[in-house]
Amino acid sequence: MAACYIVQALEAILATITYVVTSCEEILYVLEKFEEDDRRAITRNCRNGELGVSFGTYEPIYAVVFRKESDYLLIEAFEDGRLVGREKVRVQEYVKAALGFLEEYLKGTKDEAYLTGLERVKELVRKSKYRNVLGG
């Protein structure tokens, strides 16, 4: 069960970086090597200017909604449909922190889905106005 939540979380991080630096349309490209059902679920929840991701297979379901507002990212957390937290961070800070986490967590992995997703999301960041977070 824990492995399932880890995959959900890593997919969500890749998807949110993609969403904030480009668009919902690029999420399928970044997550191409992951399970089709997972990819479709994430892209289905990216619409109307926001990306919603959920965690859990049994109740309660935890959902997080990401909404880009200019150079800021509004992050709202829900438990059983009830707002339990809200944060607003600079997109640049979020992307840098999320990429740093992914690079550290995936260090040494040989999993093609994760490695492809990480490389593709970094490629999109390099092409965006947030490329300076890559430090090179």
CORBELQUI-V725998 format. One record per pair of residues at least 24 apart in sequence whose ideal C-beta (glycine too) atoms are under 10 Angstrom apart, sorted by the first residue. I is the first residue (numbers start at 1). GAP is how many residues later the second one is. Records with the same first field share a line. If there is no record, write none. Layout:
BEGIN
I: GAP  GAP
END
This chain:
BEGIN
1: 55  56  57
4: 51  52  53
5: 50  51  52  57
6: 99
7: 27  28  31  104  106  107
8: 30  33  34  45  46  47  48  49
9: 44  46  92  96
10: 24  91  92  95  96  101  103  104  107  108
11: 24  27  28  30  31  42  102  103  106
12: 26  30  39  40  41  42  43  52  54  86
13: 40  81  84  85  86  88  89  92  104  105  108
14: 28  84  85  88  99  100  102  103  104  106  107
15: 24  27  28  30  31  36  38  51  102  106
16: 26  30  35  37  48  50  52  57  59  78  79  82  105
17: 74  77  78  81  82  85  100  101  104  105  107  108  111  113  116
18: 24  28  33  99  102  103  106  107
19: 24  27  30  31  32  34  47  48  49  54
20: 31  46  47  48  51  52  53  71  72  74  75  78  105  108  110
21: 47  70  71  73  74  100  103  104  105  106  107  108  109  110  112
22: 99  102  103  105  106
23: 45  101
24: 24  25  26  27
26: 94  95  97  98
27: 24  94
29: 87  88  91  92  94  95
30: 86  87  88  89  90  91  92  93  94
31: 82  85  86  89  90
32: 81  84  85  88
33: 78  79  80  81  82  83  84  87
34: 78  79  80  82  83
35: 78
38: 75
50: 24  26
52: 24  26
54: 24
66: 28
68: 26
71: 58  59
90: 40
91: 37  38  39  42
92: 37  38  40  41
93: 37  40
94: 36  39
95: 26  30  33  35  36  37  38  39
96: 29  34  36  37  38  39
97: 36
98: 27  35
99: 26  31  34  35  36
100: 33  35
END
